[in-house]
Amino acid sequence: MRFLIGIGLKVVATLLFTIMGALIKAVGDTVPLGQIIFSRNFFALLPILALLAWRGELWSGLRTSRPGGHVLRALIGGLSMFFVFAALQRLTLADATAIGFATPIFSVVLAVILLGEVVRIYRWSAVAVGFVGVFVMLSPYLTIFGGESAHDEMTIGAVFALLGAIGSALAMIQVRRLTKTETTPAIVFYFSVVAALMGLATLPTGWAWVNTQTATMLVGMGIVGGVAQIFLTKSYRYAPASLIAPFDYLTMLWSVIIGYLFFAESPTGTVLVGAAIVIVAGLFVIYREARIGLDRSSRKLRMPFGG
């Protein structure tokens, strides 16, 4: 029963994160990117702080001995969020989500380079297959430079989505370092604070005056993102990461459904094929890491759509 609760929480979290991404896409044409970044992170603090206060962990949960580490993680994750949100403005919801699935593949490579982890032939094989999938996903956008302006924007969006996946993988590496001494609430809280400040720093470039509907969506995306983070974290209290981590890929299903219903979008067939390859490779990486007992703490904090 505990495992079923964990799976249920994870499924709800993936749906909420996809709704958050849809709200970001919906306001992307009228609201500057920095303003979106600020709203996503500032309003996410409301449910997170409310939960900590209700549990009496407001101070103990936020205590830190490594403020510099939190700032570094937030700067990397915030930059990744900029790229991902910019990709959402230019691509279909499903295509942007699919390219984001490359994050675990990049994480394996970066863990070798930055953490000195030993990766054997099985995971290297999965990484190689994953990169083939990434190339397949990007292929529709690699041959349209110099075409119509809309096509050029889609190519830029695909590049942004890839850079966002790399940035998210770098952020996960820093999270692995922080989890040795820091609590989950502290990591989430300080990321949201610094990322909100990064968005606020763009205020002099000109933010948009928004109507009530847009303002509601800006507040909503933050609150939904914060609640999704709570559900995601709690899911790992009920079930092992090796069991529920694969449910991350449900985000693709939600993206296709929501993109079709609310944006009249149909995912690119080639991107779906590439996404399937990357998902298979990612599932194998999860399986191998579970088998050898690697620390899965960073998966508790992975935030779809950047961070």
C-alpha positions in Angstrom: 0.0 0.0 0.0 2.9 2.4 0.8 4.3 1.7 -2.6 1.0 2.5 -4.3 0.7 5.8 -2.4 4.2 6.7 -3.6 3.4 5.9 -7.2 0.2 7.8 -6.9 2.0 10.9 -5.5 4.5 10.7 -8.3 1.9 10.4 -11.0 0.1 13.5 -9.6 3.4 15.4 -9.5 4.1 14.7 -13.2 0.7 15.9 -14.1 1.1 19.1 -12.0 4.5 19.8 -13.5 3.0 19.5 -17.0 0.2 21.9 -16.1 2.8 24.3 -14.9 4.6 24.0 -18.2 1.4 24.6 -20.1 0.8 27.8 -18.1 4.3 29.0 -18.9 3.7 28.3 -22.6 0.3 30.1 -22.4 1.8 33.4 -21.1 5.0 33.1 -23.1 3.9 35.3 -25.9 2.9 38.3 -23.7 5.1 38.1 -20.6 8.9 38.6 -20.6 10.9 35.6 -19.7 12.4 37.1 -16.6 9.0 37.9 -15.3 7.9 34.3 -15.8 11.1 33.0 -14.0 10.3 35.3 -11.1 6.7 34.2 -10.8 7.5 30.5 -11.2 9.9 30.6 -8.3 8.5 33.3 -6.0 5.0 31.9 -5.8 6.3 28.4 -5.5 7.7 29.4 -2.0 4.1 29.9 -0.7 3.1 26.2 -0.5 6.6 25.1 0.5 6.9 27.5 3.4 3.3 26.7 4.4 4.1 23.0 4.6 7.3 23.6 6.6 5.4 25.9 9.1 2.6 23.4 9.5 5.1 20.7 10.3 7.1 23.0 12.7 10.2 22.7 10.5 10.4 26.3 9.2 13.8 27.0 10.8 15.3 23.5 11.2 14.4 22.6 7.7 16.1 25.6 6.2 19.3 25.6 8.2 22.4 25.4 6.0 26.1 25.2 6.4 26.8 25.6 2.7 25.2 28.8 1.3 27.7 29.0 -1.5 26.8 25.6 -2.7 23.1 26.5 -2.8 23.9 29.7 -4.7 25.9 27.7 -7.3 23.2 25.2 -7.7 20.6 27.9 -8.1 22.6 29.8 -10.6 23.0 26.7 -12.8 19.4 25.6 -12.3 18.1 29.1 -12.9 20.0 29.4 -16.2 18.6 26.0 -17.2 15.2 27.3 -16.4 15.7 30.3 -18.7 16.6 27.9 -21.6 13.7 25.5 -21.0 11.1 28.3 -20.7 12.5 29.9 -23.9 12.1 26.5 -25.6 8.5 26.3 -24.4 7.8 29.6 -26.2 9.0 28.2 -29.5 8.2 24.5 -29.6 5.2 22.3 -28.9 4.7 21.2 -25.3 5.4 17.6 -26.3 8.6 18.4 -28.3 10.1 20.5 -25.5 9.3 17.8 -23.0 10.8 15.1 -25.1 14.1 16.9 -25.6 14.2 17.5 -21.9 14.3 13.7 -21.3 18.0 13.8 -22.4 18.8 15.1 -18.9 19.6 11.7 -17.3 21.8 10.8 -20.2 23.9 14.0 -19.8 23.9 13.3 -16.0 25.8 10.1 -16.4 28.5 11.8 -18.5 28.8 14.7 -16.1 28.9 12.4 -13.1 32.0 10.8 -14.6 33.7 14.1 -15.4 32.8 16.1 -12.2 32.2 13.5 -9.5 34.7 10.8 -10.7 32.0 8.1 -10.7 32.8 4.8 -12.4 30.5 4.0 -15.3 30.9 0.6 -16.9 30.0 -0.7 -20.3 26.3 -1.2 -19.6 25.5 2.4 -18.7 27.9 3.7 -21.4 25.9 1.6 -23.9 22.7 3.2 -22.6 24.3 6.7 -22.9 25.3 5.9 -26.5 21.8 4.8 -27.4 20.4 7.9 -25.6 22.5 10.2 -27.7 21.2 8.5 -30.8 17.7 9.3 -29.6 18.7 12.9 -28.9 20.0 13.3 -32.5 16.8 11.8 -33.8 14.7 14.3 -31.8 16.8 17.2 -33.0 17.0 16.1 -36.7 13.8 17.8 -37.8 15.2 21.1 -36.6 18.8 20.7 -38.0 17.9 21.1 -41.6 15.7 24.2 -41.5 18.2 27.0 -40.9 17.7 29.7 -43.5 14.1 28.8 -44.1 11.0 30.5 -42.9 11.4 32.7 -39.8 9.0 30.4 -37.9 11.2 27.4 -38.7 14.3 29.3 -37.5 12.5 30.0 -34.2 11.8 26.3 -33.8 15.4 25.5 -34.4 16.4 28.0 -31.7 13.8 26.5 -29.4 15.3 23.0 -30.0 18.8 24.3 -29.2 17.4 26.0 -26.0 15.7 22.8 -24.9 19.0 20.9 -25.3 20.9 23.5 -23.4 18.2 23.3 -20.7 18.7 19.6 -20.5 22.5 20.0 -20.1 22.0 22.7 -17.5 19.5 20.6 -15.6 22.0 17.7 -15.6 24.7 20.0 -14.1 22.2 21.2 -11.5 21.5 17.5 -10.5 25.3 17.0 -10.1 25.4 19.9 -7.7 22.4 18.5 -5.9 24.2 15.3 -5.3 27.0 17.2 -3.6 24.5 19.2 -1.5 22.5 16.2 -0.3 25.6 15.0 1.7 25.0 17.7 4.3 21.8 19.6 3.3 18.1 18.8 3.8 15.7 18.6 0.9 13.6 21.6 2.1 16.7 23.7 2.2 17.8 22.8 -1.3 14.4 23.5 -2.7 13.9 26.7 -0.8 17.3 28.3 -1.6 17.0 27.4 -5.2 13.6 29.1 -5.4 14.8 32.2 -3.6 17.9 32.7 -5.8 16.1 31.8 -9.0 13.4 34.4 -8.1 16.0 37.0 -7.6 17.5 36.1 -11.0 14.1 36.8 -12.6 13.6 40.0 -10.6 17.0 41.3 -11.9 15.4 41.5 -15.3 12.8 44.1 -14.1 14.8 47.1 -15.5 14.6 45.5 -19.0 10.8 46.0 -18.9 8.2 43.8 -17.4 4.6 43.7 -18.8 1.5 45.1 -17.2 -0.8 42.0 -17.2 -4.5 41.6 -17.0 -6.3 39.6 -14.3 -6.3 36.4 -16.3 -2.5 36.5 -17.0 -1.8 37.5 -13.4 -3.7 34.5 -12.2 -1.7 32.2 -14.5 1.6 33.7 -13.3 0.6 33.1 -9.7 -0.9 29.7 -10.5 2.2 28.4 -12.3 4.3 29.1 -9.1 1.8 27.6 -6.7 1.3 24.5 -9.0 5.0 24.1 -9.3 5.5 24.3 -5.5 2.7 21.8 -4.8 4.2 19.5 -7.5 7.6 19.7 -5.8 6.0 18.7 -2.4 4.2 15.7 -4.0 7.3 14.7 -5.8 9.4 14.8 -2.6 6.7 13.0 -0.5 6.5 10.2 -3.1 10.0 9.1 -2.3 9.0 8.8 1.4 6.7 5.9 0.4 8.5 4.0 -2.3 12.1 3.5 -3.4 13.4 5.7 -6.2 14.1 2.7 -8.4 10.4 2.0 -8.4 8.9 5.4 -9.0 11.6 7.2 -11.0 10.4 5.7 -14.3 7.1 7.4 -13.8 8.9 10.7 -14.7 8.2 9.7 -18.3 4.4 10.0 -17.8 5.2 13.7 -18.4 5.3 12.9 -22.1 1.8 11.5 -22.1 0.4 14.5 -20.2 2.3 16.9 -22.6 0.7 15.3 -25.6 -2.8 15.4 -24.2 -2.6 18.9 -22.8 -0.8 20.2 -25.9 -3.5 18.8 -28.1 -6.5 19.9 -26.0 -5.3 23.5 -25.2 -2.9 24.4 -27.9 -4.1 22.3 -30.8 -0.6 20.8 -31.1 0.4 17.5 -32.5 3.9 16.2 -31.6 6.4 15.6 -34.4 6.6 12.0 -35.3 10.3 12.0 -35.5 10.6 13.6 -32.1 8.3 10.9 -30.6 10.6 8.2 -32.1 13.6 9.9 -30.6 11.9 10.3 -27.3 11.1 6.6 -27.2 14.8 5.8 -27.7 15.8 8.2 -25.0 13.2 6.9 -22.6 14.4 3.3 -23.1 18.0 4.4 -22.5 17.0 6.4 -19.5 15.0 3.5 -18.0 18.1 1.3 -18.4 20.2 3.9 -16.6 17.7 3.9 -13.8 17.8 0.1 -13.6 21.6 -0.1 -13.5 22.0 2.6 -10.9 19.4 0.9 -8.7 21.2 -2.3 -9.1 24.6 -0.9 -8.0 23.0 1.2 -5.2 24.0 4.7 -6.4 22.7 7.6 -4.4 19.3 8.6 -5.9 18.8 11.7 -3.7 19.1 14.0 -6.7 16.0 12.4 -8.3 13.9 13.6 -5.4 14.7 17.2 -6.5 14.5 16.9 -10.3 12.1 19.5 -11.6 10.7 19.0 -15.0 10.7 22.1 -17.2 14.0 23.3 -15.8 15.8 23.6 -12.4 
